[in-house]
């Protein structure tokens, strides 16, 4: 059983992006395609690769960083350590961002709880005092 093949429209639809986005990734050197009868043809491996690129983008990789990763990938297994380093650096950044987001979420959650308390119990304290009390009870 061979790999499935997709024209650009079907490929884009499958990935939930526009054909413009697919062509942009091609123009930037992030995505390669085969030509058959003068039409772009993609396969299942291209689907997986594009999905990975979308994860890199979602992880905060800049276009330049994505290009760097692709350049290293094209060079083969001799660049695995370099690619791993790029991913580990981004992983560290993501962990830091997640920790910051968790802190922001905790403050928002506390503010919601504070408002609920004020509405139901006629609480007259301020938010800072409320947060200190909440932290002690955790």
C-alpha positions in Angstrom: 0.0 0.0 0.0 1.5 3.3 -1.1 1.5 6.7 0.6 -1.5 9.0 -0.2 -0.9 12.0 -2.3 -2.5 15.4 -2.1 -2.8 18.4 -4.3 -2.2 21.8 -2.6 -5.9 22.5 -1.9 -6.6 19.1 -0.3 -3.3 19.3 1.6 -4.2 22.7 3.0 -7.7 21.6 3.9 -6.4 18.5 5.6 -4.1 20.6 7.7 -6.7 23.4 8.4 -4.7 26.1 6.7 -5.0 28.1 3.6 -3.2 27.3 0.3 -1.5 30.7 0.8 0.0 29.4 4.1 1.2 26.3 2.4 2.8 28.3 -0.4 4.3 30.7 2.1 6.0 27.8 3.9 7.3 26.6 0.5 8.7 30.1 -0.4 10.4 30.3 3.0 12.1 26.9 2.4 10.3 25.2 5.2 8.3 22.8 3.0 9.3 20.9 -0.1 6.9 19.4 -2.7 7.1 17.1 -5.7 5.7 18.2 -9.0 3.6 15.9 -11.1 2.1 17.1 -14.3 3.1 20.6 -13.3 1.1 20.4 -10.0 2.3 20.4 -6.4 2.0 17.0 -4.8 2.3 16.2 -1.1 2.2 13.0 0.7 1.6 11.7 4.2 5.2 12.4 5.3 4.6 16.0 4.2 1.5 16.1 6.4 3.5 15.0 9.4 6.3 17.5 8.7 3.9 20.4 8.3 2.2 19.4 11.6 5.6 19.4 13.2 6.3 22.9 11.8 3.0 24.1 13.2 4.1 22.8 16.6 7.4 24.6 16.3 5.5 27.8 15.5 3.1 27.2 18.4 6.0 26.7 20.7 7.3 30.2 19.8 9.9 29.4 17.2 10.5 32.4 15.0 10.6 32.1 11.2 14.4 32.4 11.4 14.6 29.6 14.1 12.4 27.4 12.0 14.6 28.0 9.0 17.6 27.1 11.0 16.0 23.9 12.2 15.0 23.0 8.6 18.6 23.7 7.4 20.0 21.4 10.0 17.4 18.7 9.3 18.3 18.7 5.6 21.9 18.0 6.5 20.9 14.7 8.1 21.7 12.8 11.3 25.0 14.6 11.8 23.0 17.6 13.1 20.8 15.7 15.6 22.7 17.2 18.5 22.3 20.7 17.2 18.6 20.2 16.6 18.2 18.7 20.1 19.9 21.8 21.5 17.5 24.1 19.7 14.5 22.1 21.0 15.9 22.0 24.6 16.4 25.8 24.6 12.9 26.4 23.4 11.6 23.8 26.0 13.3 25.8 28.8 11.6 29.0 27.5 8.2 27.3 27.3 8.6 26.0 30.9 9.3 29.5 32.1 6.3 30.9 30.2 4.0 28.2 31.5 5.1 29.0 35.1 4.4 32.6 34.5 1.0 31.8 33.0 0.2 29.6 36.0 1.0 32.5 38.3 -1.3 34.8 36.2 -4.0 32.1 36.3 -3.7 31.8 40.1 -4.2 35.6 40.5 -7.3 35.6 38.2 -8.7 32.6 40.1 -8.2 34.4 43.4 -9.8 37.6 42.1 -12.9 35.5 41.0 -13.0 33.9 44.4 -12.6 37.3 46.0 -15.6 38.7 44.0 -17.7 35.7 44.9 -16.9 36.2 48.6 -17.7 39.9 48.4 -21.1 39.2 46.7 -22.2 36.4 49.0 -20.7 37.3 52.4 -20.5 41.0 52.4 -16.8 40.8 52.7 -15.2 44.2 53.3 -11.5 43.4 53.1 -9.3 44.2 50.2 -7.9 41.9 47.6 -4.3 41.9 48.9 -5.5 40.8 52.3 -7.7 38.2 50.8 -4.8 36.7 48.7 -2.6 36.5 51.8 -5.3 34.6 53.7 -5.8 32.3 50.7 -2.1 31.5 50.5 -1.9 30.6 54.2 -4.9 28.2 53.9 -3.4 26.3 51.0 
